[in-house]
Amino acid sequence: MNYEKFLKDNLVKKQKPDFEQIKYQLKRANKDLKTAESVLSIDLTWAFAIAYHAMIRASKALMYSKGYLPTAKKSHKTIVEFTKLILGDEYDNLIARFNRMRRQRHDFIYESKNFITIHEAKSSIETAKRLIEEIVALVTKENPEKDLFHQ
């Protein structure tokens, strides 16, 4: 895969894969999913935002597994685009949803827009579950010698 554009634009930097950090990000992504589900009955928009952050964490783990780290410059957009590059065209719809969630979460955090419906909140959690499952499967397949979920 060609990550040169990301490197050239200073959106990512190379690093040695850190499997402790990968484990942490994947465990935290799953914990965030549970948190999002528990918050559904209290605050739909926060449930949505937490589901989105679970996706960010899992996607960062994917980047780390490839030996890359996002820089501070456009980090969330970079993470989404890098994830799309790694997963490929087969996951276009899933990544498009991830990107829409990125924009909606941005509006909530920075513009104080609070407009998530129950359907969107539940859908965001399902989208996050699917992305996390795909990332865990890929990272595990590419690194079978690593035990990603035990200390």
Buried (B, 14 or more C-beta within 10 A) or exposed (E): EEBEEBEEEEBBEEEEBBBEBBBBBBBBBBEBBEBBBEBBEEBBBBBBBBBBBBBBBBBBBBBBBBBBBBBEEBBBBBBBBBBBBBBEEEBEEBBEBBBBBBEBBBEBEEEEEEEBEEEBBBBBBEBBBBBBEBBBEBBBEEBEEBEBEEE
